[in-house]
Amino acid sequence: MVNKERLAETFKFLVEIDSVSKEESTISGEIKKILESMGAETYVDSAGDKIGGNTGNLIARFKGKTLAPPLLLNAHMDTVEPGKGVTAVFSDGVFTSDGTTILGADDKSAIAILLETMTILQENDLPFGQIEIVLTVCEEIGLLGAKHLCPGKRDKCHFTGKQGYC
């Protein structure tokens, strides 16, 4: 069952981290810590070097508990401007920004949902196949992270999921 309070807290935490395109290192680091604390193997590729950003794409793998087919899940970490100094406001069940910036729900809402999903699977000891999570950089300015996913490091980025959700 989705823990709405936890999901809202995660979302608020994520949207208040500055992460405009080419400046996603802080949010990537925070998400990486969360994923690793959940048992994921993580890797940050060198796409940032190729596109002039301060970090690359974040890839995480959760070993499955069953022989179910692997699944790839994707979201992006960057936001558009004005996206620095976001203050999330929660009122009447709805999040907004304080009006001076964007909120950044695109795509931090998806990241919050992915984290909540993995938490639910783990805390309820539910069976799942391998899950690969790919969080790209610079989506908002032309899918640059996706275009440079794992340059020269195919050994670290051999995705096994034949199906996925973006």
VMD Tcl script that builds the backbone (N, CA, C; Angstrom):
set m [mol new atoms 498]
animate dup $m
set s [atomselect $m all]
$s set {name element resname resid chain x y z} {
  {N N MET 1 A 0.833 -1.181 0.000}
  {CA C MET 1 A 0.000 0.000 0.000}
  {C C MET 1 A 0.885 1.254 0.000}
  {N N VAL 2 A 0.549 2.203 -0.827}
  {CA C VAL 2 A 1.313 3.444 -0.907}
  {C C VAL 2 A 1.158 4.226 0.396}
  {N N ASN 3 A 2.291 4.645 0.924}
  {CA C ASN 3 A 2.298 5.496 2.114}
  {C C ASN 3 A 2.289 6.946 1.607}
  {N N LYS 4 A 1.102 7.549 1.584}
  {CA C LYS 4 A 0.945 8.885 0.996}
  {C C LYS 4 A 1.782 9.939 1.704}
  {N N GLU 5 A 1.893 9.835 3.013}
  {CA C GLU 5 A 2.713 10.807 3.758}
  {C C GLU 5 A 4.178 10.709 3.367}
  {N N ARG 6 A 4.679 9.478 3.316}
  {CA C ARG 6 A 6.082 9.264 2.948}
  {C C ARG 6 A 6.329 9.724 1.519}
  {N N LEU 7 A 5.394 9.404 0.627}
  {CA C LEU 7 A 5.529 9.815 -0.764}
  {C C LEU 7 A 5.562 11.339 -0.872}
  {N N ALA 8 A 4.697 12.018 -0.149}
  {CA C ALA 8 A 4.671 13.486 -0.168}
  {C C ALA 8 A 5.968 14.059 0.386}
  {N N GLU 9 A 6.485 13.461 1.461}
  {CA C GLU 9 A 7.753 13.929 2.039}
  {C C GLU 9 A 8.902 13.747 1.056}
  {N N THR 10 A 8.929 12.590 0.393}
  {CA C THR 10 A 9.976 12.325 -0.599}
  {C C THR 10 A 9.886 13.333 -1.742}
  {N N PHE 11 A 8.681 13.555 -2.232}
  {CA C PHE 11 A 8.488 14.509 -3.323}
  {C C PHE 11 A 8.958 15.906 -2.918}
  {N N LYS 12 A 8.544 16.363 -1.745}
  {CA C LYS 12 A 8.937 17.692 -1.260}
  {C C LYS 12 A 10.455 17.784 -1.136}
  {N N PHE 13 A 11.085 16.733 -0.594}
  {CA C PHE 13 A 12.541 16.686 -0.467}
  {C C PHE 13 A 13.193 16.855 -1.839}
  {N N LEU 14 A 12.699 16.117 -2.820}
  {CA C LEU 14 A 13.302 16.156 -4.151}
  {C C LEU 14 A 13.110 17.495 -4.847}
  {N N VAL 15 A 11.900 18.059 -4.787}
  {CA C VAL 15 A 11.678 19.311 -5.532}
  {C C VAL 15 A 12.443 20.481 -4.943}
  {N N GLU 16 A 12.819 20.380 -3.690}
  {CA C GLU 16 A 13.559 21.491 -3.080}
  {C C GLU 16 A 15.073 21.388 -3.264}
  {N N ILE 17 A 15.504 20.400 -4.055}
  {CA C ILE 17 A 16.923 20.290 -4.420}
  {C C ILE 17 A 17.096 20.911 -5.805}
  {N N ASP 18 A 17.953 21.910 -5.907}
  {CA C ASP 18 A 18.221 22.540 -7.199}
  {C C ASP 18 A 18.758 21.500 -8.171}
  {N N SER 19 A 18.195 21.489 -9.387}
  {CA C SER 19 A 18.676 20.519 -10.374}
  {C C SER 19 A 18.343 20.954 -11.797}
  {N N VAL 20 A 18.615 22.201 -12.111}
  {CA C VAL 20 A 18.404 22.640 -13.489}
  {C C VAL 20 A 19.371 21.887 -14.401}
  {N N SER 21 A 19.038 21.849 -15.662}
  {CA C SER 21 A 19.848 21.108 -16.635}
  {C C SER 21 A 21.328 21.472 -16.533}
  {N N LYS 22 A 22.156 20.471 -16.567}
  {CA C LYS 22 A 23.613 20.517 -16.457}
  {C C LYS 22 A 24.101 20.747 -15.029}
  {N N GLU 23 A 23.164 20.843 -14.065}
  {CA C GLU 23 A 23.526 21.043 -12.664}
  {C C GLU 23 A 22.779 20.053 -11.766}
  {N N GLU 24 A 22.854 18.774 -12.114}
  {CA C GLU 24 A 22.094 17.750 -11.406}
  {C C GLU 24 A 22.906 16.954 -10.382}
  {N N SER 25 A 24.154 17.353 -10.106}
  {CA C SER 25 A 25.007 16.535 -9.236}
  {C C SER 25 A 24.454 16.402 -7.816}
  {N N THR 26 A 23.862 17.445 -7.268}
  {CA C THR 26 A 23.355 17.359 -5.897}
  {C C THR 26 A 22.198 16.380 -5.800}
  {N N ILE 27 A 21.231 16.494 -6.703}
  {CA C ILE 27 A 20.093 15.575 -6.630}
  {C C ILE 27 A 20.530 14.148 -6.954}
  {N N SER 28 A 21.443 14.002 -7.904}
  {CA C SER 28 A 21.951 12.672 -8.231}
  {C C SER 28 A 22.600 12.031 -7.012}
  {N N GLY 29 A 23.411 12.799 -6.299}
  {CA C GLY 29 A 24.069 12.279 -5.098}
  {C C GLY 29 A 23.078 11.870 -4.019}
  {N N GLU 30 A 22.036 12.675 -3.827}
  {CA C GLU 30 A 21.024 12.355 -2.813}
  {C C GLU 30 A 20.245 11.099 -3.191}
  {N N ILE 31 A 19.849 11.007 -4.447}
  {CA C ILE 31 A 19.104 9.826 -4.893}
  {C C ILE 31 A 19.989 8.586 -4.834}
  {N N LYS 32 A 21.248 8.730 -5.211}
  {CA C LYS 32 A 22.201 7.612 -5.156}
  {C C LYS 32 A 22.306 7.074 -3.738}
  {N N LYS 33 A 22.390 7.969 -2.746}
  {CA C LYS 33 A 22.456 7.535 -1.340}
  {C C LYS 33 A 21.198 6.765 -0.947}
  {N N ILE 34 A 20.056 7.267 -1.367}
  {CA C ILE 34 A 18.790 6.593 -1.044}
  {C C ILE 34 A 18.749 5.209 -1.671}
  {N N LEU 35 A 19.077 5.132 -2.954}
  {CA C LEU 35 A 19.036 3.850 -3.663}
  {C C LEU 35 A 20.008 2.841 -3.049}
  {N N GLU 36 A 21.207 3.290 -2.734}
  {CA C GLU 36 A 22.190 2.386 -2.127}
  {C C GLU 36 A 21.735 1.927 -0.746}
  {N N SER 37 A 21.074 2.802 0.020}
  {CA C SER 37 A 20.579 2.399 1.340}
  {C C SER 37 A 19.482 1.345 1.213}
  {N N MET 38 A 18.877 1.273 0.032}
  {CA C MET 38 A 17.836 0.278 -0.227}
  {C C MET 38 A 18.421 -1.005 -0.817}
  {N N GLY 39 A 19.728 -1.019 -1.017}
  {CA C GLY 39 A 20.378 -2.225 -1.529}
  {C C GLY 39 A 20.683 -2.236 -3.006}
  {N N ALA 40 A 20.489 -1.133 -3.679}
  {CA C ALA 40 A 20.766 -1.087 -5.116}
  {C C ALA 40 A 22.261 -0.957 -5.373}
  {N N GLU 41 A 22.677 -1.542 -6.466}
  {CA C GLU 41 A 24.021 -1.309 -7.001}
  {C C GLU 41 A 23.868 -0.097 -7.906}
  {N N THR 42 A 24.708 0.926 -7.736}
  {CA C THR 42 A 24.561 2.147 -8.527}
  {C C THR 42 A 25.815 2.451 -9.335}
  {N N TYR 43 A 25.607 3.233 -10.366}
  {CA C TYR 43 A 26.687 3.649 -11.240}
  {C C TYR 43 A 26.303 4.994 -11.862}
  {N N VAL 44 A 27.238 5.917 -11.918}
  {CA C VAL 44 A 27.028 7.185 -12.614}
  {C C VAL 44 A 27.932 7.175 -13.841}
  {N N ASP 45 A 27.322 7.293 -15.008}
  {CA C ASP 45 A 28.123 7.249 -16.236}
  {C C ASP 45 A 28.799 8.594 -16.499}
  {N N SER 46 A 29.519 8.689 -17.593}
  {CA C SER 46 A 30.269 9.908 -17.896}
  {C C SER 46 A 29.558 10.806 -18.908}
  {N N ALA 47 A 28.243 10.671 -19.030}
  {CA C ALA 47 A 27.504 11.512 -19.975}
  {C C ALA 47 A 27.694 12.990 -19.664}
  {N N GLY 48 A 27.813 13.341 -18.391}
  {CA C GLY 48 A 28.005 14.744 -18.013}
  {C C GLY 48 A 29.234 15.355 -18.659}
  {N N ASP 49 A 30.298 14.565 -18.757}
  {CA C ASP 49 A 31.522 15.054 -19.407}
  {C C ASP 49 A 31.277 15.359 -20.879}
  {N N LYS 50 A 30.450 14.566 -21.518}
  {CA C LYS 50 A 30.179 14.723 -22.951}
  {C C LYS 50 A 29.307 15.938 -23.252}
  {N N ILE 51 A 28.489 16.347 -22.264}
  {CA C ILE 51 A 27.509 17.400 -22.522}
  {C C ILE 51 A 27.764 18.680 -21.721}
  {N N GLY 52 A 28.864 18.706 -20.975}
  {CA C GLY 52 A 29.195 19.890 -20.198}
  {C C GLY 52 A 28.403 20.028 -18.912}
  {N N GLY 53 A 27.941 18.917 -18.383}
  {CA C GLY 53 A 27.196 18.931 -17.133}
  {C C GLY 53 A 28.087 18.566 -15.956}
  {N N ASN 54 A 27.535 18.660 -14.738}
  {CA C ASN 54 A 28.346 18.349 -13.558}
  {C C ASN 54 A 28.143 16.934 -13.021}
  {N N THR 55 A 27.370 16.118 -13.723}
  {CA C THR 55 A 27.225 14.704 -13.391}
  {C C THR 55 A 26.661 13.976 -14.589}
  {N N GLY 56 A 26.734 12.674 -14.521}
  {CA C GLY 56 A 26.176 11.849 -15.584}
  {C C GLY 56 A 24.853 11.244 -15.177}
  {N N ASN 57 A 24.402 10.314 -15.995}
  {CA C ASN 57 A 23.175 9.575 -15.726}
  {C C ASN 57 A 23.396 8.638 -14.544}
  {N N LEU 58 A 22.376 8.448 -13.745}
  {CA C LEU 58 A 22.443 7.555 -12.589}
  {C C LEU 58 A 21.710 6.267 -12.931}
  {N N ILE 59 A 22.429 5.161 -12.808}
  {CA C ILE 59 A 21.868 3.842 -13.087}
  {C C ILE 59 A 21.876 3.046 -11.788}
  {N N ALA 60 A 20.762 2.411 -11.481}
  {CA C ALA 60 A 20.663 1.589 -10.275}
  {C C ALA 60 A 20.056 0.244 -10.633}
  {N N ARG 61 A 20.552 -0.794 -9.980}
  {CA C ARG 61 A 20.024 -2.142 -10.194}
  {C C ARG 61 A 19.652 -2.778 -8.868}
  {N N PHE 62 A 18.453 -3.304 -8.832}
  {CA C PHE 62 A 17.992 -4.084 -7.695}
  {C C PHE 62 A 17.918 -5.532 -8.151}
  {N N LYS 63 A 18.617 -6.409 -7.441}
  {CA C LYS 63 A 18.547 -7.833 -7.763}
  {C C LYS 63 A 17.137 -8.315 -7.494}
  {N N GLY 64 A 16.647 -9.105 -8.387}
  {CA C GLY 64 A 15.303 -9.632 -8.226}
  {C C GLY 64 A 15.240 -10.753 -7.204}
  {N N LYS 65 A 14.031 -11.026 -6.763}
  {CA C LYS 65 A 13.789 -12.114 -5.817}
  {C C LYS 65 A 13.121 -13.295 -6.505}
  {N N THR 66 A 12.778 -13.122 -7.783}
  {CA C THR 66 A 12.148 -14.196 -8.550}
  {C C THR 66 A 12.778 -14.212 -9.937}
  {N N LEU 67 A 12.374 -15.163 -10.723}
  {CA C LEU 67 A 12.863 -15.258 -12.098}
  {C C LEU 67 A 11.992 -14.470 -13.066}
  {N N ALA 68 A 11.199 -13.553 -12.561}
  {CA C ALA 68 A 10.381 -12.699 -13.425}
  {C C ALA 68 A 11.296 -11.909 -14.363}
  {N N PRO 69 A 10.795 -11.570 -15.543}
  {CA C PRO 69 A 11.631 -10.812 -16.478}
  {C C PRO 69 A 12.095 -9.482 -15.876}
  {N N PRO 70 A 13.320 -9.085 -16.181}
  {CA C PRO 70 A 13.827 -7.794 -15.696}
  {C C PRO 70 A 12.994 -6.651 -16.266}
  {N N LEU 71 A 12.950 -5.555 -15.530}
  {CA C LEU 71 A 12.164 -4.396 -15.919}
  {C C LEU 71 A 13.040 -3.152 -15.807}
  {N N LEU 72 A 12.966 -2.280 -16.806}
  {CA C LEU 72 A 13.717 -1.037 -16.793}
  {C C LEU 72 A 12.742 0.113 -16.546}
  {N N LEU 73 A 13.080 0.970 -15.584}
  {CA C LEU 73 A 12.262 2.143 -15.256}
  {C C LEU 73 A 13.101 3.393 -15.463}
  {N N ASN 74 A 12.504 4.421 -16.039}
  {CA C ASN 74 A 13.266 5.618 -16.400}
  {C C ASN 74 A 12.538 6.891 -15.991}
  {N N ALA 75 A 13.315 7.864 -15.556}
  {CA C ALA 75 A 12.840 9.226 -15.283}
  {C C ALA 75 A 14.042 10.140 -15.503}
  {N N HIS 76 A 13.829 11.435 -15.374}
  {CA C HIS 76 A 14.958 12.354 -15.510}
  {C C HIS 76 A 15.046 13.253 -14.294}
  {N N MET 77 A 16.271 13.734 -14.019}
  {CA C MET 77 A 16.551 14.485 -12.803}
  {C C MET 77 A 16.529 15.995 -12.978}
  {N N ASP 78 A 16.605 16.502 -14.200}
  {CA C ASP 78 A 16.724 17.950 -14.377}
  {C C ASP 78 A 15.370 18.639 -14.467}
  {N N THR 79 A 15.405 19.953 -14.218}
  {CA C THR 79 A 14.221 20.792 -14.341}
  {C C THR 79 A 14.541 21.989 -15.220}
  {N N VAL 80 A 13.491 22.673 -15.612}
  {CA C VAL 80 A 13.654 23.906 -16.375}
  {C C VAL 80 A 13.881 25.061 -15.401}
  {N N GLU 81 A 14.192 26.218 -15.946}
  {CA C GLU 81 A 14.329 27.448 -15.155}
  {C C GLU 81 A 12.956 28.126 -15.051}
  {N N PRO 82 A 12.676 28.893 -14.070}
  {CA C PRO 82 A 13.490 29.163 -12.890}
  {C C PRO 82 A 13.323 28.040 -11.866}
  {N N GLY 83 A 14.381 27.268 -11.678}
  {CA C GLY 83 A 14.306 26.094 -10.827}
  {C C GLY 83 A 15.285 26.086 -9.677}
  {N N LYS 84 A 15.834 27.219 -9.320}
  {CA C LYS 84 A 16.764 27.286 -8.197}
  {C C LYS 84 A 16.067 27.926 -7.001}
  {N N GLY 85 A 16.253 27.315 -5.834}
  {CA C GLY 85 A 15.647 27.846 -4.624}
  {C C GLY 85 A 14.161 27.547 -4.507}
  {N N VAL 86 A 13.732 26.400 -5.015}
  {CA C VAL 86 A 12.316 26.024 -4.963}
  {C C VAL 86 A 11.861 25.843 -3.519}
  {N N THR 87 A 10.722 26.433 -3.214}
  {CA C THR 87 A 10.055 26.215 -1.940}
  {C C THR 87 A 8.704 25.587 -2.254}
  {N N ALA 88 A 8.520 24.344 -1.841}
  {CA C ALA 88 A 7.264 23.645 -2.090}
  {C C ALA 88 A 6.236 24.033 -1.031}
  {N N VAL 89 A 5.026 24.273 -1.485}
  {CA C VAL 89 A 3.920 24.626 -0.600}
  {C C VAL 89 A 2.846 23.549 -0.749}
  {N N PHE 90 A 2.398 22.988 0.361}
  {CA C PHE 90 A 1.351 21.960 0.344}
  {C C PHE 90 A 0.110 22.524 1.009}
  {N N SER 91 A -0.963 22.633 0.239}
  {CA C SER 91 A -2.195 23.203 0.766}
  {C C SER 91 A -3.390 22.517 0.110}
  {N N ASP 92 A -4.349 22.123 0.937}
  {CA C ASP 92 A -5.562 21.453 0.439}
  {C C ASP 92 A -5.240 20.246 -0.436}
  {N N GLY 93 A -4.201 19.513 -0.059}
  {CA C GLY 93 A -3.844 18.297 -0.776}
  {C C GLY 93 A -3.116 18.498 -2.080}
  {N N VAL 94 A -2.636 19.714 -2.343}
  {CA C VAL 94 A -1.968 20.017 -3.609}
  {C C VAL 94 A -0.639 20.712 -3.339}
  {N N PHE 95 A 0.395 20.276 -4.070}
  {CA C PHE 95 A 1.693 20.944 -4.021}
  {C C PHE 95 A 1.746 22.036 -5.076}
  {N N THR 96 A 2.316 23.164 -4.698}
  {CA C THR 96 A 2.643 24.231 -5.646}
  {C C THR 96 A 3.994 24.794 -5.220}
  {N N SER 97 A 4.556 25.641 -6.056}
  {CA C SER 97 A 5.744 26.387 -5.622}
  {C C SER 97 A 5.250 27.616 -4.882}
  {N N ASP 98 A 6.156 28.367 -4.319}
  {CA C ASP 98 A 5.759 29.611 -3.644}
  {C C ASP 98 A 5.478 30.726 -4.645}
  {N N GLY 99 A 5.604 30.422 -5.922}
  {CA C GLY 99 A 5.313 31.395 -6.969}
  {C C GLY 99 A 6.526 32.073 -7.564}
  {N N THR 100 A 7.684 31.909 -6.953}
  {CA C THR 100 A 8.887 32.559 -7.476}
  {C C THR 100 A 9.689 31.644 -8.398}
  {N N THR 101 A 9.350 30.369 -8.387}
  {CA C THR 101 A 10.049 29.375 -9.211}
  {C C THR 101 A 9.028 28.385 -9.754}
  {N N ILE 102 A 9.527 27.496 -10.576}
  {CA C ILE 102 A 8.711 26.347 -10.966}
  {C C ILE 102 A 8.623 25.419 -9.755}
  {N N LEU 103 A 7.767 24.412 -9.813}
  {CA C LEU 103 A 7.722 23.405 -8.750}
  {C C LEU 103 A 8.741 22.303 -9.027}
  {N N GLY 104 A 8.844 21.883 -10.270}
  {CA C GLY 104 A 9.779 20.813 -10.615}
  {C C GLY 104 A 9.168 19.432 -10.524}
  {N N ALA 105 A 7.839 19.355 -10.605}
  {CA C ALA 105 A 7.172 18.053 -10.541}
  {C C ALA 105 A 7.571 17.182 -11.728}
  {N N ASP 106 A 7.908 17.800 -12.849}
  {CA C ASP 106 A 8.433 17.099 -14.010}
  {C C ASP 106 A 9.953 17.098 -13.856}
  {N N ASP 107 A 10.479 16.048 -13.453}
  {CA C ASP 107 A 10.038 14.679 -13.389}
  {C C ASP 107 A 10.296 14.115 -11.984}
  {N N LYS 108 A 10.377 15.003 -11.025}
  {CA C LYS 108 A 10.659 14.559 -9.659}
  {C C LYS 108 A 9.492 13.787 -9.057}
  {N N SER 109 A 8.296 13.988 -9.601}
  {CA C SER 109 A 7.169 13.177 -9.151}
  {C C SER 109 A 7.410 11.721 -9.531}
  {N N ALA 110 A 7.938 11.477 -10.724}
  {CA C ALA 110 A 8.229 10.107 -11.145}
  {C C ALA 110 A 9.323 9.484 -10.286}
  {N N ILE 111 A 10.337 10.257 -9.956}
  {CA C ILE 111 A 11.417 9.732 -9.107}
  {C C ILE 111 A 10.867 9.368 -7.730}
  {N N ALA 112 A 10.022 10.226 -7.175}
  {CA C ALA 112 A 9.419 9.927 -5.871}
  {C C ALA 112 A 8.592 8.646 -5.939}
  {N N ILE 113 A 7.866 8.469 -7.032}
  {CA C ILE 113 A 7.055 7.253 -7.200}
  {C C ILE 113 A 7.946 6.029 -7.321}
  {N N LEU 114 A 9.037 6.128 -8.066}
  {CA C LEU 114 A 9.963 4.989 -8.187}
  {C C LEU 114 A 10.543 4.614 -6.824}
  {N N LEU 115 A 10.935 5.603 -6.035}
  {CA C LEU 115 A 11.486 5.326 -4.706}
  {C C LEU 115 A 10.428 4.707 -3.792}
  {N N GLU 116 A 9.209 5.214 -3.861}
  {CA C GLU 116 A 8.123 4.651 -3.047}
  {C C GLU 116 A 7.821 3.215 -3.467}
  {N N THR 117 A 7.814 2.961 -4.760}
  {CA C THR 117 A 7.568 1.609 -5.261}
  {C C THR 117 A 8.597 0.626 -4.740}
  {N N MET 118 A 9.872 1.001 -4.825}
  {CA C MET 118 A 10.921 0.098 -4.334}
  {C C MET 118 A 10.800 -0.095 -2.827}
  {N N THR 119 A 10.426 0.942 -2.106}
  {CA C THR 119 A 10.238 0.823 -0.653}
  {C C THR 119 A 9.106 -0.143 -0.343}
  {N N ILE 120 A 7.997 -0.024 -1.053}
  {CA C ILE 120 A 6.848 -0.915 -0.837}
  {C C ILE 120 A 7.229 -2.359 -1.134}
  {N N LEU 121 A 7.914 -2.586 -2.236}
  {CA C LEU 121 A 8.333 -3.954 -2.585}
  {C C LEU 121 A 9.184 -4.558 -1.473}
  {N N GLN 122 A 10.095 -3.762 -0.954}
  {CA C GLN 122 A 11.010 -4.264 0.065}
  {C C GLN 122 A 10.348 -4.423 1.426}
  {N N GLU 123 A 9.607 -3.438 1.880}
  {CA C GLU 123 A 9.046 -3.529 3.227}
  {C C GLU 123 A 7.951 -4.586 3.334}
  {N N ASN 124 A 7.361 -4.961 2.200}
  {CA C ASN 124 A 6.342 -6.007 2.199}
  {C C ASN 124 A 6.881 -7.336 1.704}
  {N N ASP 125 A 8.209 -7.385 1.465}
  {CA C ASP 125 A 8.877 -8.596 0.990}
  {C C ASP 125 A 8.155 -9.219 -0.210}
  {N N LEU 126 A 7.797 -8.363 -1.164}
  {CA C LEU 126 A 7.084 -8.812 -2.354}
  {C C LEU 126 A 8.075 -9.325 -3.401}
  {N N PRO 127 A 7.680 -10.332 -4.141}
  {CA C PRO 127 A 8.573 -10.871 -5.172}
  {C C PRO 127 A 8.627 -9.937 -6.389}
  {N N PHE 128 A 9.815 -9.784 -6.953}
  {CA C PHE 128 A 9.979 -9.008 -8.178}
  {C C PHE 128 A 11.231 -9.492 -8.885}
  {N N GLY 129 A 11.248 -9.330 -10.205}
  {CA C GLY 129 A 12.445 -9.628 -10.977}
  {C C GLY 129 A 13.416 -8.469 -10.869}
  {N N GLN 130 A 14.571 -8.612 -11.513}
  {CA C GLN 130 A 15.553 -7.520 -11.472}
  {C C GLN 130 A 14.914 -6.232 -11.972}
  {N N ILE 131 A 15.204 -5.141 -11.270}
  {CA C ILE 131 A 14.703 -3.825 -11.673}
  {C C ILE 131 A 15.899 -2.917 -11.916}
  {N N GLU 132 A 15.913 -2.329 -13.096}
  {CA C GLU 132 A 16.951 -1.379 -13.474}
  {C C GLU 132 A 16.305 0.000 -13.549}
  {N N ILE 133 A 16.883 0.949 -12.824}
  {CA C ILE 133 A 16.372 2.316 -12.831}
  {C C ILE 133 A 17.418 3.199 -13.496}
  {N N VAL 134 A 16.995 3.935 -14.511}
  {CA C VAL 134 A 17.881 4.848 -15.230}
  {C C VAL 134 A 17.323 6.258 -15.055}
  {N N LEU 135 A 18.107 7.102 -14.384}
  {CA C LEU 135 A 17.717 8.491 -14.173}
  {C C LEU 135 A 18.663 9.366 -14.990}
  {N N THR 136 A 18.124 9.981 -16.015}
  {CA C THR 136 A 18.963 10.719 -16.945}
  {C C THR 136 A 19.087 12.197 -16.580}
  {N N VAL 137 A 20.110 12.801 -17.139}
  {CA C VAL 137 A 20.368 14.236 -16.989}
  {C C VAL 137 A 19.968 14.956 -18.278}
  {N N CYS 138 A 19.763 16.231 -18.163}
  {CA C CYS 138 A 19.564 17.123 -19.315}
  {C C CYS 138 A 18.459 16.691 -20.284}
  {N N GLU 139 A 17.407 16.141 -19.746}
  {CA C GLU 139 A 16.261 15.782 -20.584}
  {C C GLU 139 A 15.584 17.028 -21.112}
  {N N GLU 140 A 15.486 18.035 -20.271}
  {CA C GLU 140 A 14.752 19.251 -20.612}
  {C C GLU 140 A 15.376 20.052 -21.749}
  {N N ILE 141 A 16.629 19.810 -22.042}
  {CA C ILE 141 A 17.293 20.584 -23.104}
  {C C ILE 141 A 17.688 19.699 -24.287}
  {N N GLY 142 A 16.909 18.648 -24.514}
  {CA C GLY 142 A 17.130 17.844 -25.708}
  {C C GLY 142 A 17.497 16.394 -25.470}
  {N N LEU 143 A 17.109 15.828 -24.346}
  {CA C LEU 143 A 17.396 14.411 -24.057}
  {C C LEU 143 A 18.888 14.098 -24.121}
  {N N LEU 144 A 19.718 15.055 -23.716}
  {CA C LEU 144 A 21.165 14.895 -23.865}
  {C C LEU 144 A 21.720 13.729 -23.053}
  {N N GLY 145 A 21.209 13.531 -21.846}
  {CA C GLY 145 A 21.670 12.401 -21.039}
  {C C GLY 145 A 21.340 11.073 -21.703}
  {N N ALA 146 A 20.137 10.956 -22.214}
  {CA C ALA 146 A 19.725 9.724 -22.893}
  {C C ALA 146 A 20.553 9.490 -24.150}
  {N N LYS 147 A 20.844 10.560 -24.868}
  {CA C LYS 147 A 21.629 10.437 -26.098}
  {C C LYS 147 A 23.061 9.994 -25.821}
  {N N HIS 148 A 23.556 10.240 -24.609}
  {CA C HIS 148 A 24.936 9.893 -24.253}
  {C C HIS 148 A 24.976 8.876 -23.109}
  {N N LEU 149 A 23.961 8.049 -23.022}
  {CA C LEU 149 A 23.885 7.050 -21.964}
  {C C LEU 149 A 25.061 6.089 -22.040}
  {N N CYS 150 A 25.838 6.052 -20.982}
  {CA C CYS 150 A 26.954 5.117 -20.819}
  {C C CYS 150 A 27.976 5.139 -21.948}
  {N N PRO 151 A 28.487 6.295 -22.317}
  {CA C PRO 151 A 29.469 6.316 -23.408}
  {C C PRO 151 A 30.715 5.520 -23.046}
  {N N GLY 152 A 31.034 4.529 -23.877}
  {CA C GLY 152 A 32.248 3.750 -23.688}
  {C C GLY 152 A 32.238 2.800 -22.503}
  {N N LYS 153 A 31.116 2.633 -21.837}
  {CA C LYS 153 A 31.055 1.763 -20.652}
  {C C LYS 153 A 29.906 0.765 -20.762}
  {N N ARG 154 A 29.797 0.128 -21.857}
  {CA C ARG 154 A 28.689 -0.802 -22.067}
  {C C ARG 154 A 28.698 -1.950 -21.062}
  {N N ASP 155 A 29.858 -2.277 -20.482}
  {CA C ASP 155 A 29.899 -3.351 -19.490}
  {C C ASP 155 A 29.099 -2.964 -18.245}
  {N N LYS 156 A 29.133 -1.695 -17.870}
  {CA C LYS 156 A 28.381 -1.224 -16.702}
  {C C LYS 156 A 26.925 -0.969 -17.059}
  {N N CYS 157 A 26.649 -0.835 -18.329}
  {CA C CYS 157 A 25.313 -0.454 -18.759}
  {C C CYS 157 A 24.688 -1.480 -19.683}
  {N N HIS 158 A 24.928 -2.722 -19.395}
  {CA C HIS 158 A 24.274 -3.780 -20.160}
  {C C HIS 158 A 22.901 -4.001 -19.524}
  {N N PHE 159 A 21.894 -3.387 -20.103}
  {CA C PHE 159 A 20.558 -3.481 -19.542}
  {C C PHE 159 A 19.917 -4.795 -19.961}
  {N N THR 160 A 19.328 -5.466 -19.002}
  {CA C THR 160 A 18.694 -6.757 -19.280}
  {C C THR 160 A 17.194 -6.647 -19.463}
  {N N GLY 161 A 16.621 -5.534 -19.026}
  {CA C GLY 161 A 15.165 -5.357 -19.165}
  {C C GLY 161 A 14.772 -5.228 -20.611}
  {N N LYS 162 A 13.865 -6.065 -21.039}
  {CA C LYS 162 A 13.354 -6.009 -22.421}
  {C C LYS 162 A 12.092 -5.150 -22.488}
  {N N GLN 163 A 11.550 -4.828 -21.320}
  {CA C GLN 163 A 10.399 -3.952 -21.215}
  {C C GLN 163 A 10.722 -2.871 -20.202}
  {N N GLY 164 A 10.093 -1.726 -20.404}
  {CA C GLY 164 A 10.361 -0.643 -19.461}
  {C C GLY 164 A 9.263 0.398 -19.500}
  {N N TYR 165 A 9.380 1.315 -18.559}
  {CA C TYR 165 A 8.455 2.431 -18.452}
  {C C TYR 165 A 9.247 3.713 -18.299}
  {N N CYS 166 A 8.834 4.734 -19.032}
  {CA C CYS 166 A 9.477 6.043 -18.954}
  {C C CYS 166 A 8.503 7.051 -18.396}
}
mol reanalyze $m
mol bondsrecalc $m
mol representation Tube
mol addrep $m
